[in-house]
Amino acid sequence: MPDHPSDPRADKVSDHKHWKNVLHNAWHLNKDLYGVLHGVRCGGAEIVQTANSFMLVPGDWSPEEWDDVKLRYLAPHKEQLISLFKLTRFALYTDEALPEGIFSEEAG
């Protein structure tokens, strides 16, 4: 069983991997943002990879609906979304701990 609910729109294969990774990180780092992104994806939004991050595009949403979604749901999370996308572009969240004593003064 996955440690978070998976991409609800796995039928949209072109960006499925990006959504899996973004939703994974959001689940572990910001449950409110996870809920927003999950809903946006259910509606058909897509992710496009950019040079340094990702960008949300409307996908199945009409231009009018997308404008409303951006204003009502995404804008309040703008900074967290930018941070999440930048992180996800390079890494997945893990709760793995560092080996004990790795930063102790006695380590050589």
N, C-alpha and C positions, 0 to 999 in steps of 0.2 A: 504494500500500500504506500502511495507517495506521501511525503510529509506535508503536502499542501494540495488543495484541489487543483486539478490540471486545467489546461487550456480548454475552456468550454466550447471553442470553435475549432477543434482539431480538423474539421472539414476544410478549413482555409489553410491549405498546406504550405503556401508560399512563405508565410511568416510564423508558422506553428512553433518552430524552435525558439524564435525570439520571444514569443509570448510565454512559452514554458519557463524560460529563464527569468523574464521580467516578473511574472507572477510568483515564481519561487522566491526571488529576492524581496518582493513586496510583502509576501506572506510572513517572512521572517523579520522584516524590518519595520513595517508600517501597515498594520491590519486595515486601517481606514483607507489608505491609498489602494491596498489590495482590493477592497470592496468596490471602489470606484472603477479601477481598471478591469476587474472581472465583469462588471456591468457594461462597461464600454465595449469590451470584447464580445460579450453576448450579443450586443447590437450590431456587431460586424466590423468594428474598427480594426485597422491593420497597423503594423509596425514596419517602418522602412529604416534600414540601417544607413547612418550617415558616416562621415569620415571619423568622427569622434564620439558618436552617441547613437541614439535612435530618435525617430520622429513618429508621432501618431498621425495617421491619416484616416479620413472618414470611412473608407471601405464601403459598407452597405448603407451608411447613414446618408440621408439627403443633405444638401448644403445647409438648409434651414435647421434641420435637426442637429447637425454637427455644430453649428454656431451656438445653439442652445446648450448642448452637451459641454462644449468647451467653457462657456461662461458659467454655467451652474455647477458643474462637477469637476472639471479639470483645473480651472483657474485658481480655486482655493488651495490647490495642492501643487501649484506651479514649481516652487523651489524643491519640494520633496521629489516631484516627478523628474526634474532635471537631474538631481543627485542620483536617483534610482537608475535612470537610463545610463548615466555615465558609469556607475558602478557595474551594472549588468553588462555593459559593452566589454568589460575586461574580466569580470569574476562573478562567481556565484557565492552567496552567503554560505558559510559553514559554521557550525558551533564547535568545531574541533579545537581543543585547547592546546596551547604550546606545551612542550615537555616541561615538567616541573624543574625549577632551578635554572632554566636557560638564561635568565637575566640576573642571577645572583652574583654577588661580588666575589664569591669563592670560585666561580667558574673561570677557568683559565685563560 
